[in-house]
Amino acid sequence: MNALPLREIPGDSVVHRLWAGTKLIGVGLIGVLLWVLPSWPALAVVALVVVGVALLAGIPLGAVPKPPWWLWALAGASVALSASVAGVNGGLTTARSVVLGLLVIAASVLVVWTTPAAQLAPAIATLMRPLRWLRLPVDEWAVVIALCLRSLPLMVDELLTLRAVHRLRPHSPMKVRHPSSQLTILDMVVAALSSALRRSAELGEAITARGGTGRLTVDDAKPGRIDVIALVVMGVFVAAAIAGSFLIRGAM
């Protein structure tokens, strides 16, 4: 499986020019739709939206990760096991769950690919503005979420580096009882956690040295006409998914 790039893919498409909050609202609508109505028509509409957005954004095929064979084998085995236990309906339900998870992940990754990380924090703060009436620390939450999103690519790079180092290290036979023969995935996880703690400590010291989080961003982007059009189009697709689901259910 090639690495999943959790960074913005540069571009000047319509999707790239959308406000970050609009994309977050779209992902939220997709999540709510698939949670309330996880039917095949809804999944088909969401898949159409995801593919259409990817084409509009000009996402290269090389950026799309290729899952390993064992992941597809595990999904197929789960569907087969459900079908053998609960019949055809059970197998279809499991298959629907697998497709649902893949679509939600794809929609979320599209937001990361088409949105600068600096625009996510102010967009989240704007969407959570009503919570300020309850005197909740909205800006601090937005900064924490933005920092977590920024750290994801670093963690992926760290894991890939650890994996490469683990493959290059010589392995002793199990009977030798040398520490190199006992290296497992747990060692990689511990090393990744240690690296994450070190990076977070360095980041905290840098933020403290600068006097705190300060402003969320210098470029305070706002929604425009194109965002209204995008939300209307998204609403039409959601309505079509709901109508198609109920029409097919009524026909059956």
PADREN-734053 format. One line per field, with one value per residue (C-alpha): x, z, y; residue in one letter. Coordinates in pm, whole numbers. Example, Ala and Ser with C-alpha at 12.3 -4.5 7.8 and 13.67 -1.06 7.14 Angstrom:
// residues 2
x [1230 1367]
z [780 714]
y [-450 -106]
residuo [a s]
This chain:
// residues 252
x [0 141 144 -167 -61 -230 -121 -279 -238 -179 -432 -658 -978 -1327 -1294 -967 -1128 -1416 -1418 -1290 -1612 -1816 -1616 -1653 -2029 -2037 -1852 -2088 -2391 -2246 -2179 -2528 -2690 -2504 -2563 -2939 -2999 -2721 -2900 -2749 -2901 -2753 -2415 -2430 -2509 -2228 -1985 -2089 -2029 -1687 -1572 -1710 -1535 -1208 -1232 -1317 -1023 -787 -662 -395 -434 -91 -215 -493 -370 -385 -502 -307 -453 -505 -740 -966 -934 -1041 -1340 -1439 -1404 -1623 -1893 -1874 -1891 -2192 -2363 -2302 -2439 -2722 -2791 -2777 -2918 -2642 -2375 -2525 -2540 -2171 -2079 -2278 -2087 -1753 -1853 -1987 -1656 -1455 -1675 -1652 -1273 -1255 -1468 -1256 -930 -1061 -1099 -736 -616 -796 -770 -467 -407 -403 -769 -906 -872 -1062 -1328 -1380 -1394 -1654 -1871 -1852 -1924 -2268 -2089 -1930 -2265 -2203 -1860 -1678 -1315 -1396 -1073 -859 -1048 -1001 -627 -596 -784 -571 -249 -366 -439 -100 72 -89 150 445 321 271 625 758 580 708 1062 1032 895 1185 1438 1269 1297 1665 1769 1918 1699 1836 1671 1415 1623 1914 1700 1870 1669 1664 1468 1194 1114 742 486 464 819 728 422 626 887 615 457 795 851 502 564 896 741 449 689 892 575 451 781 769 413 505 809 587 353 66 -150 -228 -452 -582 -466 -353 -576 -928 -1121 -1497 -1767 -1880 -2126 -1948 -1992 -2366 -2387 -2185 -2411 -2723 -2581 -2492 -2845 -2986 -2772 -2875 -3242 -3194 -3033 -3321 -3586 -3417 -3389 -3756 -3873 -3675 -3788 -4150 -4117 -3980]
z [0 -95 176 224 176 454 312 77 -291 -456 -711 -821 -882 -768 -479 -365 -366 -141 217 456 659 351 305 672 648 342 523 818 591 437 780 909 590 600 973 951 612 521 212 -119 -306 -47 -75 -455 -439 -190 -406 -705 -504 -383 -733 -881 -622 -675 -1051 -1005 -768 -1014 -767 -946 -949 -795 -475 -429 -192 -297 -4 48 -59 299 365 79 191 544 410 185 469 692 426 367 739 784 486 624 967 886 523 221 413 671 402 231 561 626 271 315 635 459 174 423 610 291 167 494 493 128 192 492 303 17 264 371 10 -99 209 350 711 812 707 913 1258 1176 990 1290 1521 1297 1286 1665 1728 1887 2165 2274 2420 2673 2748 2605 2483 2113 1987 2202 2078 1718 1772 1929 1639 1385 1558 1563 1191 1125 1323 1128 829 1068 1242 911 803 1138 1108 753 868 1158 926 684 968 1105 768 730 1072 1077 1241 1455 1477 1751 1928 1976 2211 2094 2136 1758 1727 1956 1758 1692 1589 1955 1942 1646 1826 2137 1924 1742 2072 2203 1889 1917 2278 2182 1894 2107 2377 2119 1971 2314 2389 2054 2115 2465 2332 2085 2361 2310 2017 1911 1610 1445 1104 918 616 758 474 454 264 -66 -347 -463 -116 -125 -464 -334 -30 -249 -482 -181 -47 -381 -375 -16 -107 -409 -189 60 -213 -398 -81 6 -353 -387 -44 -137 -468 -290]
y [0 339 603 812 1177 1374 1709 1958 1877 2218 2331 2615 2423 2516 2274 2431 2778 2673 2793 2527 2545 2456 2137 2049 2101 1876 1598 1641 1609 1293 1145 1222 1092 761 727 784 620 372 239 139 437 675 504 531 904 968 769 980 1298 1182 1083 1406 1623 1436 1493 1862 1903 1737 1478 1270 895 858 1022 766 493 131 -83 -407 -738 -856 -565 -670 -1032 -935 -741 -1031 -1280 -1062 -1046 -1422 -1496 -1270 -1431 -1780 -1686 -1444 -1526 -1297 -1000 -1031 -1036 -733 -546 -612 -513 -193 -118 -166 65 322 333 369 655 848 811 919 1229 1327 1279 1495 1782 1741 1722 2040 2263 2447 2351 2719 2757 2470 2631 2954 2756 2528 2831 2996 2685 2649 3018 2951 2761 3088 3186 2908 3060 2761 2798 2767 2926 2698 2392 2505 2551 2205 2044 2231 2126 1764 1777 1933 1658 1373 1398 1407 1094 914 1005 889 553 504 579 336 70 116 99 -211 -384 -293 -419 -771 -1030 -1310 -1652 -1692 -1959 -1714 -1504 -1187 -862 -818 -1143 -1008 -692 -670 -412 -313 -180 39 172 257 434 629 735 849 1053 1204 1306 1464 1656 1775 1897 2088 2236 2343 2514 2694 2815 2933 3119 3304 3415 3173 3073 3431 3471 3161 3275 3582 3517 3523 3354 3394 3203 3348 3288 2975 2826 2890 2718 2423 2382 2399 2132 1920 1960 1846 1531 1457 1501 1274 1008 1023 1017 731 526 561 505 183 68 140 -46 -352]
residuo [m n a l p l r e i p g d s v v h r l w a g t k l i g v g l i g v l l w v l p s w p a l a v v a l v v v g v a l l a g i p l g a v p k p p w w l w a l a g a s v a l s a s v a g v n g g l t t a r s v v l g l l v i a a s v l v v w t t p a a q l a p a i a t l m r p l r w l r l p v d e w a v v i a l c l r s l p l m v d e l l t l r a v h r l r p h s p m k v r h p s s q l t i l d m v v a a l s s a l r r s a e l g e a i t a r g g t g r l t v d d a k p g r i d v i a l v v m g v f v a a a i a g s f l i r g a m]
